[in-house]
Amino acid sequence: MISNFSIIQGGMGVAVSGWPLARAVSMTGQLGVVAGTALSTVVSRRLQLGDLDGHLRRAFQHFPIAEVAARVLSRYFVPGGKAKNAPFKLSGMPNLHFSKNLLNLTVLANFAEVFLAREGHKGVVGLNLLEKIQFPTLASLYGAMLAGVDYVLMGAGIPRTIPGALDRLARGERAELKIDVAGALPGEEFTTSFDPATFFDGKPPQLKRPGFIAIVSSATLATTLARKSNGAVHGFVIEGPSAGGHNAPPRGTLQLSPAGEPVYGPRDQPELEKFRALGLPFWLAGSYGRPGMLEKALQLGAAGIQAGTPFAFSRESGIAPELKERAIHLSREGKAGVFTDPFASPTGFPLKVAQIEGTLSDKTLYQNRKRICDLGYLRRAYRRPDGTIGYRCPSEPVDDYVRKGGSVEETVNRKCVCNGLTATIGLGQIQADGDEELALVTAGEDLSLIDDFLKPGEDAYTAAEVVERLLVRQQA
């Protein structure tokens, strides 16, 4: 099942690894990956900005249900784009029972992103999803599969039932996904589902079943997925604690360094001999996005590496140009820094935040932001006393969270990752008070080295240039 690629481009942030980046990497013969996180918001906002290059509308023309594409266009497309100071129309928050509008948008958005990434070449394309974001998962998978996605990559949890869902969706059958619900009673289960036949209002097509690559940090989790998943697992990405974005928490009791970062120890290092024993290919991630590290990974028995940070600041990435310029300048000056924040993310996973002026990495700017939860991708479901389901997020207004049964302690230093990541790609919301949401830029510890990818006299670099440098067998 696995194609002959040695580099996996990380599926980063909200549309940081969008279709232009994934396409550019795929055209080099490596695995380009689109981030499926919050694509319903990304696509709806791009439509509201007028889809000036026409890419989304071109992709929509290839969607197999023309009526769905037409309804989404009618709802969100603004010819010429909305006024600069006008807020974006919200697309609705995902939950156990999607509205038909949000379901259509989610399927179509994932289809369009993968379609555009695959357009005009024969390379392979993957879709990256977070297990922690459960509500849109099945609709996202189906939309990507309609566009012929080659691989699905998933981490930030235990995605044991995703392989089986891929099998069922490929056959056009109804798929279910168990949802984590805080306070659920013993034996009580809550599920979300997606039925291709209902979506097509008739017989759905048979689709290619994409390969499944799990993103893990331990051999124990990999062994569980390899042996107990309800469908085929085709490989693993092994992320070390220096990898960008969300990191697995340290094993054992959380200890913080004097700077306030989680302390990782020997128990957090992957046991590669156990991965090799599984007999499935694996790629090493976390400070492997440097020239010469591919050769090291191959010597350790890996099929290759996953690299994120150098791609995240390439020309084709979705990060706003001014933020890329600032990051590259900091790297050149030897001042680029990343803080592994143990509390920023409402998921409870540590989050690596790039320290860039004018973003939410600035404590004062974070404290001055008015809390709001209007995107809701990282909300957690909880059981109310009457048995119904509610939703809460540690990053929402504190009084709201406490009213819903959460504790004040869980809200301390939490950042709105949904709005921050959306602002990072230039799609920040204009809130009711007129303030525009600020960016939250995530990156790996290799942020300090991204200037190494610049050619003499250049201020930017391309994804193809990153691939070229990473394929160098010996470090200069």
Secondary structure, 3 states (H helix, E strand, C coil): CCCCCCEEECCCCCCCCCHHHHHHHHCCCCEEEEECCCHHHHHHHHHHCCCCCCHHHHHHCCCCCHHHHHHHHHHHCCCCCCCCCCCCCCCCCCCCCCCHHHHHHHHHHHHHHHHHHHCCCCCCEEEEEECCCCCCHHHHHHHHHHCCCCEEEEECCCCCCHHHHHHHHHCCCCEEEECCEECCCCCCCCEEEECHHHHHCCCCCCCCCCEEEEEECCHHHHHHHHHHCCCCCCEEEEECCCCCEECCCCCCCCCECCCCCECCCHHHCCCHHHHHHHCCCEEEECCCCCCCHHHHHHHCCCCEEEECHHHHCCCCCCCCHHHHHHHHHHHHCCCCCEEEECCCCCCCCCEEEECCCCCCCCHHHHHHCCCCCCCCCCCEEEECCCCCEEEECCCCCHHHHHHCCCCHHHHCCCCCHHHHHHHHCCCCCECCCCCECCCCCECCHHHHHHHHHCCCCCCCCCHHHHHHHHCCCCCC
